[in-house]
Amino acid sequence: MTDVSAPAGYDTIILGGGVAGCVLAARLSEDPGRSVCLVEAGPDYGPRQEDWPQKVLNARALPRDDVWERRAPVHRIRGRVLGGSSSINGCWNTWGSAGDHAEWSRAGGPAWSAARMAPFRRRAAERMGLRTVPEREISAWTRGASKGAAELGYQEVDMAAPGGPGYGGPLLNAVDGVRRNAAFGYLEDARSRPNLTILAGATVDRLAVADGRVRGVGIVVDGRRETLVADSYLLSCGTFGSPAVLLRSGIGPAAQLAEAGVRTAIDLPGVGANLTDQPGVFVPLAPTAELNASLAAKEAEGDLYVSRMLIRAASELCPEGSWDLHILPTGGPPLFGKLPAGQYEAGISAFLMKPASRGRVRLLSADPADALEIDPAFFSDPAGHDVAVIRSGLGIVEELAATASLKALVGPLEGHPARELSDQDLRDRAGTYWHPVGTCAMGTADDPLAVVDGGGRVRGTSNLRVVDASILPTVPASNTQLPVLAAAEMLAEAIRGQA
């Protein structure tokens, strides 16, 4: 049920109704003996698809109405609506490499291995109704890019499963252009349960922490401050939101907390550190008249999507058998700005999937209404690893653009090759894949920057966990939606087993 009021207490409060929060609410409320409250800052448009705004349901675009900040730099964009960023992203689901699981297992234990997470990946894919790209959604541009990848020697691979370099399409959480976000995937059946309360339009302020235990959580609803109480608390506000809540609650680096005027409850230096995202550089190409006409016809049919394929590629610095780049050809309406009718944007991006650079999230004030300091620090690693890898990726972009299959669709590259740009020019042109992780990273007991253990339990507390992308110590070599769904499935099962 959905409510704007709340009883005195719950067994479990989930703070954040994004991808992970929806999974947790659905799975934990399967136990009729557990009362669960899911708190979301943004709106809940309800259980019926027809009641949701068409802009939010549109899987052909990146909706930007229900976000935390309007007119903000692109790397700060995140969903503020039930379903979180699954309500505003590209509906793509891919899986990472064996190396990702090795990194996570070293930090969080064997539960994070590829073999142990595989059942949860399959469970998440089934629950979200993920599907392969249908033939009618493959444009001339996508088909040409796939043929070009084959010309370069890449094999077709399953992008939503473990493997190696290659090309292919993602799994989609969309049907006929309609987005199936995590609220639909996980809460459709759960909403009617009497033991689940969905509290929308409620911004999390801070946790009340005393003697290592959370005693309550302050929220803001319609300008009113209220307190919710539970036996256990699950923080799922995302890579930007979860560290912010901890910091406002006095859990974080003592010196930074003092600067923000927050009393330290638990000194955890890693909160807000280790921000990791996947930067990319876009190389524009000039569509031929024939390609523009073909894309226009596809759009008239209602089946034009900017991209339906990618290449998992390896730079010279990549470990054998893995990949550290996504090469992403796009062709269709521009993601930003407009073009005259009948004209389209075409190009190829190189995205750095395993960056060495680390940014941070910090409070500028203790007020939850104030913006955060979010510095992704793209291409900032002192050794120059990230710049070297992106240059390698831009070389692959040039090779792909020069294949016979794509030369027939776009004009030749003009001007200075992107891979020869200066380091600063590359930084200036950097965009983002929108896959931030790591600001509440899990780690071993001897890791001074670890915020949580492999079960998401926050150091120094007895009834608080973080369950979202922020606990991943490294970003996977993939889009993050499917890995976060699988991680939330895994941790939900662990929480139920320990209840």
Buried (B, 14 or more C-beta within 10 A) or exposed (E): EBEEEBEEEBBBBBBBBBBBBBBBBBBBBBBEEBBBBBBBBBBBBBBEEEEBEEEBBBBBBBBEEBBBBEEEEEBBBBBBBBBBBBBBBBBBBBBBBBBBBBBBBBBBBEBBBBEBBBEBBBBBBEBBBBBEBEEEBBBBBBBBBBBBBBBBEBEEBBBBEBBBBBBBBBBBBBEEBBBBBBBBBBBBEBBEBEBBBBBBBBBBBBBBBEEBEBBBBBBBBEEEEBEBBBBBBBBBBBBBBBBBBBBBBBBBBBEBBEEBEBEBBBBBBBBBBBBBBBBBBBBBBBBBEEBBBBBBEBBEEEBBBBBBBBBBBBBEEBEEEBBBBBBBBBBBBBBEEEEEEEBBBBBBBBBBBBBBBBBBBBBEBBEBEEEBEBBBBBBBBEEEBBBBBBBBBBBBBBBBBBBEBBBBBBEEBEEEBBBEBEBEEBBEBBBBBBBBBBBBBBBEEEBEBBBBBBBBBBBBBEBBBBBBBBBBBBBBBBBBBBBBBBBBBBBBBBBEEEE
